[in-house]
Amino acid sequence: MAVQLFSNEEEQEGRKSEDILVTYPTRERSAIVQTVVGLADDSVGGIRHRIELRRTSNKWEIVWVGRQYKCQPGRGHQDWSGTLCS
């Protein structure tokens, strides 16, 4: 399911690596993190999406969605941050 959620039918030029990690901190909670680095973009070097889910009544519901960026050298922060690159 996680792979389908983040799948991109059009392959992005210059993509170096993509990783999807699914964790279950508890039986009632889950987190899905997709990380893509090596983007062919002049300012953004990587992007990370995170979706947090909670299980209630045998159904999973999304409780939080977020995105972080890692900038290309000289274009802003070099660590993961919610701040856009310049």
MMTF fields as JSON, N, C-alpha, C and O atoms, coordinates in Angstrom:
{
  "mmtfVersion": "1.0.0",
  "mmtfProducer": "UNKNOWN",
  "numBonds": 343,
  "numAtoms": 344,
  "numGroups": 86,
  "numChains": 1,
  "numModels": 1,
  "chainsPerModel": [1],
  "groupsPerChain": [86],
  "chainIdList": ["A"],
  "bondAtomList": [4, 2, 8, 6, 12, 10, 16, 14, 20, 18, 24, 22, 28, 26, 32, 30, 36, 34, 40, 38, 44, 42, 48, 46, 52, 50, 56, 54, 60, 58, 64, 62, 68, 66, 72, 70, 76, 74, 80, 78, 84, 82, 88, 86, 92, 90, 96, 94, 100, 98, 104, 102, 108, 106, 112, 110, 116, 114, 120, 118, 124, 122, 128, 126, 132, 130, 136, 134, 140, 138, 144, 142, 148, 146, 152, 150, 156, 154, 160, 158, 164, 162, 168, 166, 172, 170, 176, 174, 180, 178, 184, 182, 188, 186, 192, 190, 196, 194, 200, 198, 204, 202, 208, 206, 212, 210, 216, 214, 220, 218, 224, 222, 228, 226, 232, 230, 236, 234, 240, 238, 244, 242, 248, 246, 252, 250, 256, 254, 260, 258, 264, 262, 268, 266, 272, 270, 276, 274, 280, 278, 284, 282, 288, 286, 292, 290, 296, 294, 300, 298, 304, 302, 308, 306, 312, 310, 316, 314, 320, 318, 324, 322, 328, 326, 332, 330, 336, 334, 340, 338],
  "bondOrderList": [1, 1, 1, 1, 1, 1, 1, 1, 1, 1, 1, 1, 1, 1, 1, 1, 1, 1, 1, 1, 1, 1, 1, 1, 1, 1, 1, 1, 1, 1, 1, 1, 1, 1, 1, 1, 1, 1, 1, 1, 1, 1, 1, 1, 1, 1, 1, 1, 1, 1, 1, 1, 1, 1, 1, 1, 1, 1, 1, 1, 1, 1, 1, 1, 1, 1, 1, 1, 1, 1, 1, 1, 1, 1, 1, 1, 1, 1, 1, 1, 1, 1, 1, 1, 1],
  "groupList": [{"groupName": "MET", "atomNameList": ["N", "CA", "C", "O"], "elementList": ["N", "C", "C", "O"], "formalChargeList": [0, 0, 0, 0], "bondAtomList": [1, 0, 2, 1, 3, 2], "bondOrderList": [1, 1, 2], "singleLetterCode": "M", "chemCompType": "L-PEPTIDE LINKING"}, {"groupName": "ALA", "atomNameList": ["N", "CA", "C", "O"], "elementList": ["N", "C", "C", "O"], "formalChargeList": [0, 0, 0, 0], "bondAtomList": [1, 0, 2, 1, 3, 2], "bondOrderList": [1, 1, 2], "singleLetterCode": "A", "chemCompType": "L-PEPTIDE LINKING"}, {"groupName": "VAL", "atomNameList": ["N", "CA", "C", "O"], "elementList": ["N", "C", "C", "O"], "formalChargeList": [0, 0, 0, 0], "bondAtomList": [1, 0, 2, 1, 3, 2], "bondOrderList": [1, 1, 2], "singleLetterCode": "V", "chemCompType": "L-PEPTIDE LINKING"}, {"groupName": "GLN", "atomNameList": ["N", "CA", "C", "O"], "elementList": ["N", "C", "C", "O"], "formalChargeList": [0, 0, 0, 0], "bondAtomList": [1, 0, 2, 1, 3, 2], "bondOrderList": [1, 1, 2], "singleLetterCode": "Q", "chemCompType": "L-PEPTIDE LINKING"}, {"groupName": "LEU", "atomNameList": ["N", "CA", "C", "O"], "elementList": ["N", "C", "C", "O"], "formalChargeList": [0, 0, 0, 0], "bondAtomList": [1, 0, 2, 1, 3, 2], "bondOrderList": [1, 1, 2], "singleLetterCode": "L", "chemCompType": "L-PEPTIDE LINKING"}, {"groupName": "PHE", "atomNameList": ["N", "CA", "C", "O"], "elementList": ["N", "C", "C", "O"], "formalChargeList": [0, 0, 0, 0], "bondAtomList": [1, 0, 2, 1, 3, 2], "bondOrderList": [1, 1, 2], "singleLetterCode": "F", "chemCompType": "L-PEPTIDE LINKING"}, {"groupName": "SER", "atomNameList": ["N", "CA", "C", "O"], "elementList": ["N", "C", "C", "O"], "formalChargeList": [0, 0, 0, 0], "bondAtomList": [1, 0, 2, 1, 3, 2], "bondOrderList": [1, 1, 2], "singleLetterCode": "S", "chemCompType": "L-PEPTIDE LINKING"}, {"groupName": "ASN", "atomNameList": ["N", "CA", "C", "O"], "elementList": ["N", "C", "C", "O"], "formalChargeList": [0, 0, 0, 0], "bondAtomList": [1, 0, 2, 1, 3, 2], "bondOrderList": [1, 1, 2], "singleLetterCode": "N", "chemCompType": "L-PEPTIDE LINKING"}, {"groupName": "GLU", "atomNameList": ["N", "CA", "C", "O"], "elementList": ["N", "C", "C", "O"], "formalChargeList": [0, 0, 0, 0], "bondAtomList": [1, 0, 2, 1, 3, 2], "bondOrderList": [1, 1, 2], "singleLetterCode": "E", "chemCompType": "L-PEPTIDE LINKING"}, {"groupName": "GLY", "atomNameList": ["N", "CA", "C", "O"], "elementList": ["N", "C", "C", "O"], "formalChargeList": [0, 0, 0, 0], "bondAtomList": [1, 0, 2, 1, 3, 2], "bondOrderList": [1, 1, 2], "singleLetterCode": "G", "chemCompType": "PEPTIDE LINKING"}, {"groupName": "ARG", "atomNameList": ["N", "CA", "C", "O"], "elementList": ["N", "C", "C", "O"], "formalChargeList": [0, 0, 0, 0], "bondAtomList": [1, 0, 2, 1, 3, 2], "bondOrderList": [1, 1, 2], "singleLetterCode": "R", "chemCompType": "L-PEPTIDE LINKING"}, {"groupName": "LYS", "atomNameList": ["N", "CA", "C", "O"], "elementList": ["N", "C", "C", "O"], "formalChargeList": [0, 0, 0, 0], "bondAtomList": [1, 0, 2, 1, 3, 2], "bondOrderList": [1, 1, 2], "singleLetterCode": "K", "chemCompType": "L-PEPTIDE LINKING"}, {"groupName": "ASP", "atomNameList": ["N", "CA", "C", "O"], "elementList": ["N", "C", "C", "O"], "formalChargeList": [0, 0, 0, 0], "bondAtomList": [1, 0, 2, 1, 3, 2], "bondOrderList": [1, 1, 2], "singleLetterCode": "D", "chemCompType": "L-PEPTIDE LINKING"}, {"groupName": "ILE", "atomNameList": ["N", "CA", "C", "O"], "elementList": ["N", "C", "C", "O"], "formalChargeList": [0, 0, 0, 0], "bondAtomList": [1, 0, 2, 1, 3, 2], "bondOrderList": [1, 1, 2], "singleLetterCode": "I", "chemCompType": "L-PEPTIDE LINKING"}, {"groupName": "THR", "atomNameList": ["N", "CA", "C", "O"], "elementList": ["N", "C", "C", "O"], "formalChargeList": [0, 0, 0, 0], "bondAtomList": [1, 0, 2, 1, 3, 2], "bondOrderList": [1, 1, 2], "singleLetterCode": "T", "chemCompType": "L-PEPTIDE LINKING"}, {"groupName": "TYR", "atomNameList": ["N", "CA", "C", "O"], "elementList": ["N", "C", "C", "O"], "formalChargeList": [0, 0, 0, 0], "bondAtomList": [1, 0, 2, 1, 3, 2], "bondOrderList": [1, 1, 2], "singleLetterCode": "Y", "chemCompType": "L-PEPTIDE LINKING"}, {"groupName": "PRO", "atomNameList": ["N", "CA", "C", "O"], "elementList": ["N", "C", "C", "O"], "formalChargeList": [0, 0, 0, 0], "bondAtomList": [1, 0, 2, 1, 3, 2], "bondOrderList": [1, 1, 2], "singleLetterCode": "P", "chemCompType": "L-PEPTIDE LINKING"}, {"groupName": "HIS", "atomNameList": ["N", "CA", "C", "O"], "elementList": ["N", "C", "C", "O"], "formalChargeList": [0, 0, 0, 0], "bondAtomList": [1, 0, 2, 1, 3, 2], "bondOrderList": [1, 1, 2], "singleLetterCode": "H", "chemCompType": "L-PEPTIDE LINKING"}, {"groupName": "TRP", "atomNameList": ["N", "CA", "C", "O"], "elementList": ["N", "C", "C", "O"], "formalChargeList": [0, 0, 0, 0], "bondAtomList": [1, 0, 2, 1, 3, 2], "bondOrderList": [1, 1, 2], "singleLetterCode": "W", "chemCompType": "L-PEPTIDE LINKING"}, {"groupName": "CYS", "atomNameList": ["N", "CA", "C", "O"], "elementList": ["N", "C", "C", "O"], "formalChargeList": [0, 0, 0, 0], "bondAtomList": [1, 0, 2, 1, 3, 2], "bondOrderList": [1, 1, 2], "singleLetterCode": "C", "chemCompType": "L-PEPTIDE LINKING"}],
  "groupTypeList": [0, 1, 2, 3, 4, 5, 6, 7, 8, 8, 8, 3, 8, 9, 10, 11, 6, 8, 12, 13, 4, 2, 14, 15, 16, 14, 10, 8, 10, 6, 1, 13, 2, 3, 14, 2, 2, 9, 4, 1, 12, 12, 6, 2, 9, 9, 13, 10, 17, 10, 13, 8, 4, 10, 10, 14, 6, 7, 11, 18, 8, 13, 2, 18, 2, 9, 10, 3, 15, 11, 19, 3, 16, 9, 10, 9, 17, 3, 12, 18, 6, 9, 14, 4, 19, 6],
  "groupIdList": [1, 2, 3, 4, 5, 6, 7, 8, 9, 10, 11, 12, 13, 14, 15, 16, 17, 18, 19, 20, 21, 22, 23, 24, 25, 26, 27, 28, 29, 30, 31, 32, 33, 34, 35, 36, 37, 38, 39, 40, 41, 42, 43, 44, 45, 46, 47, 48, 49, 50, 51, 52, 53, 54, 55, 56, 57, 58, 59, 60, 61, 62, 63, 64, 65, 66, 67, 68, 69, 70, 71, 72, 73, 74, 75, 76, 77, 78, 79, 80, 81, 82, 83, 84, 85, 86],
  "secStructList": [7, 2, 2, 2, 2, 2, 7, 7, 1, 1, 7, 7, 6, 6, 7, 7, 3, 3, 3, 3, 3, 3, 3, 3, 3, 3, 6, 6, 3, 3, 3, 3, 3, 3, 3, 3, 3, 1, 7, 1, 7, 1, 1, 3, 3, 3, 3, 3, 3, 3, 3, 3, 3, 3, 3, 3, 6, 6, 3, 3, 3, 3, 3, 3, 3, 3, 3, 3, 3, 3, 3, 7, 6, 6, 1, 1, 7, 1, 1, 7, 5, 1, 1, 7, 7, 7],
  "xCoordList": [0.821, 0.0, 0.872, 0.586, 1.928, 2.774, 3.428, 3.535, 3.867, 4.505, 3.507, 3.857, 2.273, 1.245, 0.913, 0.653, 0.921, 0.595, 1.568, 1.166, 2.84, 3.86, 4.337, 5.269, 3.711, 4.206, 4.01, 3.035, 4.967, 4.929, 5.078, 6.143, 4.01, 4.032, 5.08, 5.645, 5.348, 6.366, 7.675, 7.786, 8.642, 9.951, 10.59, 10.634, 11.082, 11.711, 13.16, 13.889, 13.57, 14.937, 15.913, 15.681, 17.004, 18.05, 17.841, 18.675, 16.768, 16.529, 17.623, 17.924, 18.214, 19.288, 18.791, 19.131, 17.99, 17.52, 16.183, 15.874, 15.412, 14.108, 13.973, 14.347, 13.433, 13.271, 11.909, 11.479, 11.234, 9.973, 10.129, 10.482, 9.862, 9.99, 8.64, 8.034, 8.171, 6.922, 7.269, 7.899, 6.857, 7.11, 5.802, 4.809, 5.821, 4.667, 5.138, 5.474, 5.165, 5.61, 4.756, 5.262, 3.464, 2.553, 1.604, 1.635, 0.773, -0.202, -1.248, -1.864, -1.458, -2.49, -1.956, -2.736, -0.648, -0.067, 0.923, 1.578, 1.01, 1.953, 2.453, 1.776, 3.635, 4.195, 4.807, 5.496, 4.544, 5.106, 5.963, 5.485, 7.225, 8.139, 8.73, 9.336, 8.546, 9.14, 10.232, 9.981, 11.439, 12.568, 13.114, 13.419, 13.237, 13.815, 14.955, 14.748, 16.153, 17.308, 17.937, 17.782, 18.65, 19.293, 18.364, 18.459, 17.462, 16.512, 17.214, 18.189, 16.715, 17.247, 16.576, 15.774, 16.913, 16.312, 17.442, 18.358, 17.389, 18.489, 18.499, 19.527, 17.387, 17.379, 17.099, 17.675, 16.246, 15.877, 16.672, 16.588, 17.442, 18.219, 17.492, 17.749, 16.573, 15.826, 14.503, 14.335, 13.563, 12.251, 11.824, 12.06, 11.193, 10.747, 9.291, 8.946, 8.446, 7.036, 6.82, 7.41, 5.982, 5.663, 4.157, 3.523, 3.597, 2.176, 2.069, 2.645, 1.336, 1.113, -0.333, -1.254, -0.513, -1.839, -2.157, -1.262, -3.459, -3.933, -5.032, -5.894, -4.996, -6.027, -7.118, -6.858, -8.355, -9.524, -10.618, -10.862, -11.269, -12.369, -11.953, -12.702, -10.76, -10.237, -10.054, -10.008, -9.947, -9.664, -8.503, -8.362, -7.672, -6.577, -7.032, -7.621, -6.754, -7.074, -5.813, -4.969, -5.702, -4.562, -4.757, -5.799, -3.748, -3.843, -2.874, -3.029, -1.871, -0.911, -0.185, 0.142, 0.069, 0.829, 1.82, 1.462, 3.055, 4.05, 5.078, 5.174, 5.846, 6.868, 8.073, 7.929, 9.263, 10.5, 11.385, 11.254, 12.29, 13.188, 14.629, 14.924, 15.528, 16.965, 17.461, 17.272, 18.092, 18.468, 19.781, 20.611, 19.941, 21.206, 22.236, 21.856, 23.525, 24.553, 24.429, 24.288, 24.488, 24.39, 22.974, 22.784, 21.968, 20.574, 19.71, 18.484, 20.356, 19.594, 20.106, 21.244, 19.244, 19.619, 20.044, 19.55, 20.971, 21.486, 20.919, 21.192, 20.131, 19.447, 17.983, 17.504, 17.264, 15.836, 15.087, 15.284, 14.221, 13.485, 12.192, 12.102, 11.206, 9.964, 10.081, 9.162, 11.215, 11.449, 11.829, 12.679, 11.195, 11.49, 12.907, 13.463, 13.475, 14.811, 14.722, 13.662, 15.849, 15.852, 16.47, 16.55],
  "yCoordList": [-1.186, 0.0, 1.259, 2.21, 1.268, 2.46, 2.784, 3.954, 1.767, 1.998, 2.599, 3.513, 2.108, 2.659, 4.096, 4.925, 4.393, 5.732, 6.769, 7.878, 6.413, 7.355, 7.147, 7.818, 6.222, 5.932, 7.127, 7.872, 7.285, 8.356, 7.693, 7.169, 7.716, 7.025, 7.602, 6.87, 8.889, 9.514, 9.555, 10.243, 8.829, 8.811, 10.19, 10.773, 10.707, 12.019, 11.882, 11.024, 12.723, 12.696, 13.026, 13.946, 12.272, 12.577, 11.996, 12.222, 11.259, 10.707, 9.697, 8.815, 9.829, 8.926, 7.803, 6.641, 8.13, 7.071, 7.436, 8.603, 6.397, 6.55, 5.44, 4.295, 5.787, 4.819, 5.026, 6.162, 3.937, 4.008, 3.156, 1.979, 3.759, 3.082, 3.122, 4.185, 1.96, 1.866, 1.364, 0.317, 2.116, 1.714, 1.627, 2.263, 0.827, 0.66, 0.887, -0.072, 2.145, 2.421, 1.7, 1.29, 1.547, 0.781, 0.019, 0.209, -0.83, -1.569, -0.646, -0.988, 0.512, 1.436, 2.577, 3.39, 2.654, 3.768, 3.252, 2.227, 4.001, 3.668, 4.961, 5.988, 4.896, 6.038, 5.523, 4.503, 6.246, 5.935, 7.125, 8.259, 6.87, 7.937, 7.581, 6.522, 8.479, 8.325, 9.381, 10.565, 8.957, 9.863, 9.724, 8.619, 10.842, 10.862, 11.872, 13.036, 11.435, 12.332, 12.269, 11.29, 13.333, 13.413, 13.93, 13.521, 14.831, 15.377, 16.264, 16.945, 16.246, 17.109, 18.473, 18.862, 19.182, 20.48, 21.405, 20.975, 22.661, 23.569, 24.003, 24.484, 23.853, 24.278, 23.139, 23.131, 22.19, 21.101, 19.846, 19.334, 19.36, 18.148, 16.894, 15.806, 17.049, 15.9, 16.332, 17.48, 15.4, 15.67, 14.437, 13.303, 14.68, 13.59, 13.846, 14.92, 12.848, 12.912, 11.974, 10.895, 12.382, 11.541, 11.552, 12.607, 10.365, 10.209, 9.399, 8.316, 9.919, 9.194, 8.734, 9.483, 7.477, 6.879, 6.345, 6.032, 6.25, 5.696, 4.698, 4.955, 3.552, 2.545, 2.694, 2.675, 2.842, 2.909, 2.071, 2.175, 1.254, 0.403, -0.405, -0.492, -0.995, -1.835, -1.106, -1.749, 0.224, 1.008, 1.945, 2.432, 2.187, 3.131, 4.496, 4.613, 5.535, 6.895, 7.747, 7.587, 8.65, 9.561, 10.645, 11.298, 10.833, 11.859, 13.013, 14.084, 12.799, 13.876, 13.6, 12.453, 14.661, 14.574, 15.728, 16.859, 15.455, 16.52, 16.286, 15.198, 17.33, 17.287, 18.079, 19.129, 17.568, 18.266, 18.297, 17.47, 19.274, 19.471, 19.493, 19.888, 19.056, 19.216, 19.952, 19.482, 21.1, 21.971, 21.549, 20.872, 21.966, 21.799, 22.718, 23.734, 22.381, 23.258, 24.688, 24.917, 25.632, 27.041, 27.539, 28.705, 26.681, 27.07, 26.988, 26.923, 26.99, 26.958, 25.872, 25.416, 25.463, 24.505, 23.159, 22.735, 22.505, 21.211, 20.041, 18.883, 20.341, 19.307, 19.289, 20.225, 18.225, 18.15, 19.229, 19.395, 19.967, 21.08, 21.316, 21.012, 21.855, 22.234, 23.539, 23.92, 24.228, 25.491, 25.231, 24.387, 25.958, 25.8, 26.257, 27.12, 25.681, 26.063, 27.328, 27.654, 28.037, 29.281, 29.082, 30.028],
  "zCoordList": [0.0, 0.0, 0.0, -0.728, 0.811, 0.907, -0.424, -0.792, -1.151, -2.446, -3.422, -4.169, -3.434, -4.313, -3.932, -4.803, -2.648, -2.172, -2.716, -3.068, -2.785, -3.211, -4.638, -5.081, -5.367, -6.718, -7.634, -7.527, -8.537, -9.52, -10.878, -11.205, -11.672, -12.954, -13.892, -14.705, -13.798, -14.638, -13.864, -12.85, -14.341, -13.689, -13.801, -14.885, -12.689, -12.694, -13.132, -12.635, -14.055, -14.563, -13.444, -12.66, -13.371, -12.407, -11.027, -10.15, -10.788, -9.457, -9.127, -9.931, -7.947, -7.558, -6.665, -6.888, -5.658, -4.77, -4.133, -3.891, -3.876, -3.228, -2.201, -2.457, -1.032, 0.042, 0.684, 0.888, 1.001, 1.736, 2.982, 2.901, 4.14, 5.421, 6.127, 6.261, 6.58, 7.334, 8.727, 8.876, 9.751, 11.13, 11.896, 11.541, 12.954, 13.833, 15.27, 15.965, 15.722, 17.094, 18.141, 19.186, 17.855, 18.706, 17.79, 16.574, 18.352, 17.537, 16.934, 15.924, 17.535, 17.076, 16.226, 15.731, 16.047, 15.296, 14.257, 14.443, 13.151, 12.09, 11.458, 11.497, 10.884, 10.16, 8.862, 8.845, 7.78, 6.473, 6.065, 6.042, 5.745, 5.34, 3.979, 3.809, 3.016, 1.691, 1.568, 1.788, 1.216, 1.053, -0.358, -0.806, -1.057, -2.401, -2.381, -2.038, -2.744, -2.799, -4.181, -4.911, -4.523, -5.83, -6.904, -8.061, -6.531, -7.5, -8.524, -8.207, -9.734, -10.8, -10.68, -11.528, -9.627, -9.337, -8.906, -8.205, -9.313, -8.975, -7.519, -7.042, -6.786, -5.393, -4.409, -3.321, -4.747, -3.838, -4.186, -5.303, -3.217, -3.434, -3.002, -3.518, -2.043, -1.547, -0.962, -0.55, -0.928, -0.345, 0.437, 0.02, 1.574, 2.441, 2.823, 3.316, 2.591, 2.975, 4.16, 4.218, 5.091, 6.255, 6.462, 6.465, 6.635, 6.932, 8.214, 8.32, 9.183, 10.432, 10.471, 10.143, 10.882, 10.907, 12.299, 13.084, 12.585, 13.849, 13.529, 12.689, 14.208, 13.978, 15.024, 16.227, 14.536, 15.403, 14.768, 13.566, 15.553, 15.064, 13.835, 12.862, 13.882, 12.793, 11.473, 10.424, 11.494, 10.289, 10.599, 11.72, 9.585, 9.726, 9.234, 8.159, 10.032, 9.603, 9.65, 10.532, 8.692, 8.634, 9.68, 9.722, 10.526, 11.563, 11.33, 11.918, 10.473, 10.208, 8.903, 8.598, 8.126, 6.881, 6.864, 7.193, 6.485, 6.436, 5.348, 4.78, 5.069, 4.019, 4.499, 5.125, 4.201, 4.516, 3.279, 2.377, 3.26, 2.124, 2.597, 3.725, 1.708, 1.911, 0.672, -0.451, 0.875, -0.246, -0.898, -0.292, -2.138, -2.842, -2.167, -1.585, -2.233, -1.651, -2.183, -3.384, -1.254, -1.615, -1.837, -2.182, -1.646, -1.893, -0.636, -0.726, 0.546, 1.79, 2.725, 2.607, 3.66, 4.706, 4.114, 3.07, 4.808, 4.355, 5.149, 4.834, 6.176, 6.952, 6.544, 5.904, 6.913, 6.605, 7.371, 8.575, 6.667, 7.265, 6.49, 5.301, 7.174, 6.512, 5.743, 5.018, 5.899, 5.208, 3.754, 3.47, 2.836, 1.415, 1.089, 1.769, 0.059, -0.4, -1.251, -1.787, -1.37, -2.154, -3.52, -4.305]
}
